[in-house]
Amino acid sequence: MGTPVITSQTTVMCGHGGSATHVPTNMRVRIASMPVAVASDQHVVAGCSLSSVPSTPCTTLTWSVPALRVKAGGVPVLVQTSVPMGIGPGVVAVGQVRVMAT
């Protein structure tokens, strides 16, 4: 069985509680009218509470561990178990559960 695919509607946060907004690069593949997130996409972070020196607050999240078999536009899609990385790992909340990928 697969894992839910991440869309622009899925809640993603940096590890310090900042809210991340999906910046889609593939607008053709959608789930419930929302663009699917792919491995090359970034999420822009607002409200990261990290402010200690020498680290700066998270501004964007990049991704690791995308789906192995499912792609959109030739790029692997992101799934709920994918890991968002800012200054440390982030958090992916439960999003849509109708479309799964492995």
C-alpha positions, 0 to 999 in steps of 0.5 A, a space after each residue: 500500500 502507498 503513502 498519501 501524496 502531498 499537494 499544495 493544500 497539505 500542511 507543512 512546517 519547519 522544525 521550529 513551527 514556521 508555516 511553509 507555503 508550497 511553490 509548485 513547479 508542475 501545474 498539470 498534475 492535480 489532486 482535488 484541484 490542488 497542484 501535486 508537490 514534486 521533489 524539486 519544489 520548494 516550500 517558503 517558510 514564514 514564522 520560523 521561531 529559530 533566531 539564535 546565532 549562528 543559525 538563521 531562521 528557516 526560509 525555505 524547505 527542500 525535500 528528500 525521500 520522495 516517491 520511488 515509482 510515481 512521477 509528475 512531469 518526470 519528477 518524483 512526487 512527494 509523499 507524507 513520509 518525505 522529509 522537508 529540510 530547513 535548519 533541521 527536519 520539518 513536519 508534514 501533517 496529514 493531508 489528502 488520503 485518496 491518492 497514494 504513491 510508493 
